[in-house]
């Protein structure tokens, strides 16, 4: 067994022996009462960004789906396998969440890869297809910031991508319906790993502002 797995198993034992026992009543209540999350959180799979940590949320408070780039594919009425789409439908149609958060972050590998020449082969076929969901943001930033530094371009693309994913989210009929009737509210967030600040997208001013300001 490698050292990484030993560390994970050690962590599990500490959770089982201490944290679970300390919160056993809460976990029992979550089982009996079922889950009633406050929001659907669509985040990136990046191991450095932990939704529960950056929102200080307890078990049962967030329904979370994570994928490469925190992308949302447009609604497509077919019978293929759509993991993020099914999470959206379940959260909105079954769990009746009142809020959906799409949270991007700084130093995102998915966004950076949009500006790299990645070899197309069968080993990466699904990844390359998925990354197409970030091309609108890349193209928009490339046109608006032709002389900007690589750092500024990447940070702006990360933010602009969140806006395009919000647009894709509204292609889901149930989401659109509940947003229109004000039963559901959607939010675009951006987590800056350098300073811990989360900004939200203000669609009236078309800018990101510090959350809580």
C-alpha positions in Angstrom: 0.0 0.0 0.0 1.4 3.4 -1.0 1.9 6.3 1.4 -1.0 8.3 -0.1 -3.5 5.5 0.7 -2.0 5.1 4.2 -2.7 8.8 4.9 -6.3 8.5 3.6 -7.0 5.5 5.7 -5.4 7.1 8.8 -7.7 10.1 8.1 -10.7 7.9 7.8 -9.9 6.2 11.2 -9.7 9.6 12.9 -13.0 10.6 11.4 -14.7 7.3 12.5 -13.2 7.3 16.0 -13.5 11.0 16.8 -15.4 13.3 14.5 -18.3 10.9 13.7 -18.8 10.1 17.3 -18.7 13.7 18.3 -21.5 14.4 15.7 -23.3 11.2 15.9 -26.7 12.8 16.8 -26.4 15.2 13.8 -25.6 12.4 11.4 -28.5 10.4 12.8 -30.9 13.3 12.3 -29.7 13.7 8.7 -30.6 10.0 8.1 -34.0 10.3 9.7 -35.0 13.7 8.3 -33.5 13.2 4.8 -31.4 15.8 3.1 -32.7 19.4 2.7 -29.8 21.3 1.3 -29.7 25.1 1.2 -28.3 25.2 -2.3 -26.9 23.3 -5.2 -23.1 24.1 -5.5 -21.6 23.5 -8.9 -17.8 23.7 -8.4 -14.6 22.6 -9.9 -13.0 19.2 -9.2 -9.8 21.0 -8.3 -8.5 19.3 -5.1 -7.5 22.7 -3.7 -11.1 24.1 -3.6 -13.4 22.5 -1.1 -17.0 23.9 -1.1 -17.8 23.0 2.5 -14.6 24.6 3.7 -14.9 27.9 1.8 -18.6 28.3 2.9 -18.1 26.8 6.4 -21.0 24.5 5.7 -22.1 21.5 7.7 -23.1 18.1 6.3 -26.5 18.3 4.7 -26.3 22.0 3.8 -24.9 21.8 0.3 -25.9 19.5 -2.6 -22.6 19.4 -4.5 -21.6 18.5 -8.0 -18.0 19.0 -9.1 -16.5 18.6 -12.5 -13.5 19.8 -14.5 -13.8 23.6 -14.9 -17.1 24.0 -13.0 -18.8 23.9 -16.5 -22.5 23.4 -17.2 -23.3 21.9 -20.5 -26.5 23.3 -22.2 -29.7 21.3 -21.8 -29.9 18.5 -24.3 -33.1 16.4 -24.3 -31.6 13.0 -25.2 -31.0 9.7 -23.3 -27.2 9.9 -23.0 -25.4 10.0 -19.7 -25.3 13.6 -18.3 -23.9 13.7 -14.8 -24.0 17.4 -14.1 -27.4 17.8 -15.8 -28.9 15.0 -13.7 -27.6 16.7 -10.5 -29.2 20.0 -11.6 -32.5 18.3 -12.3 -32.5 16.3 -9.1 -31.6 19.4 -7.0 -34.2 21.6 -8.6 -36.9 19.0 -9.3 -36.7 16.7 -6.2 -34.8 18.5 -3.5 -36.4 21.9 -4.3 -33.3 23.9 -3.6 -33.9 27.6 -3.7 -30.4 28.6 -4.9 -27.8 27.4 -7.4 -24.2 28.5 -7.1 -21.7 28.1 -9.9 -18.3 28.8 -8.4 -15.2 29.3 -10.4 -11.7 29.9 -9.0 -8.3 31.3 -9.6 -5.4 29.2 -11.0 -7.9 26.8 -12.7 -6.2 24.1 -14.7 -9.2 23.7 -17.0 -9.2 27.3 -18.0 -5.4 27.3 -18.4 -5.6 24.3 -20.7 -7.8 26.3 -23.1 -4.7 28.2 -24.0 -2.5 25.2 -24.5 -2.0 23.0 -27.5 -3.1 19.6 -26.1 -2.7 16.5 -28.2 -6.0 15.1 -29.3 -6.1 11.3 -28.8 -8.4 8.6 -27.5 -6.9 8.8 -24.0 -8.3 12.3 -23.5 -11.3 12.3 -25.8 -13.9 13.1 -23.1 -11.7 15.8 -21.5 -11.2 17.5 -24.8 -14.9 17.5 -25.6 -15.7 18.8 -22.1 -13.2 21.7 -22.4 -15.2 23.0 -25.4 -17.6 24.4 -22.8 -14.9 27.0 -21.9 -14.2 28.2 -25.5 -16.9 31.0 -25.4 -15.2 32.5 -22.5 -11.7 32.2 -24.0 -12.8 33.8 -27.3 -14.6 36.6 -25.5 -11.5 37.4 -23.4 -9.1 37.0 -26.3 -11.0 39.7 -28.2 -11.5 42.1 -25.4 -7.9 41.8 -23.9 -5.6 41.3 -26.9 -2.6 42.9 -25.2 -3.1 41.7 -21.6 -0.6 39.6 -19.7 -1.1 35.8 -19.5 -1.9 36.1 -15.8 -4.6 38.7 -16.4 -6.1 36.8 -19.3 -6.4 33.6 -17.3 -8.0 35.4 -14.3 -10.5 37.1 -16.5 -11.3 34.0 -18.5 -12.0 32.2 -15.2 -14.5 34.8 -14.3 -16.1 35.2 -17.7 -16.5 31.4 -17.9 -18.7 31.5 -14.8 -21.0 34.0 -16.6 -21.3 31.7 -19.7 -22.1 28.7 -17.4 -24.9 30.7 -15.8 -26.3 31.3 -19.3 -26.1 27.6 -20.0 -27.9 26.9 -16.7 -30.9 28.8 -17.9 -31.3 26.5 -20.8 -32.7 23.9 -18.4 -36.5 24.2 -18.6 -37.2 23.6 -14.9 -34.4 26.0 -13.9 -35.7 28.7 -16.3 -39.3 28.2 -15.0 -38.4 28.5 -11.3 -36.1 31.5 -11.9 -38.9 33.2 -13.7 -41.4 32.6 -10.9 -38.7 33.6 -8.3 -38.8 30.1 -6.7 -35.1 29.7 -7.6 -32.1 32.1 -7.6 -28.8 31.5 -9.4 -25.5 32.9 -8.4 -22.1 33.2 -10.1 -19.2 33.1 -7.6 -15.4 33.4 -8.0 -13.0 32.1 -5.3 -9.6 33.7 -5.3 -7.2 31.1 -3.9 -4.5 33.8 -3.3 -6.4 35.6 -0.6 -9.5 33.5 0.2 -11.9 36.2 -1.2 -15.1 35.1 -2.9 -16.7 37.5 -5.4 -20.2 37.4 -6.9 -21.3 38.3 -10.3 -23.5 41.4 -10.4 -25.5 41.0 -13.7 -26.8 44.5 -13.6 -23.3 46.0 -13.6 -21.6 43.1 -15.3 -18.8 42.9 -12.8 -17.7 40.7 -9.9 -18.0 42.2 -6.5 -16.7 41.0 -3.1 -19.3 38.7 -1.5 -21.0 40.3 1.5 -20.2 43.8 0.4 
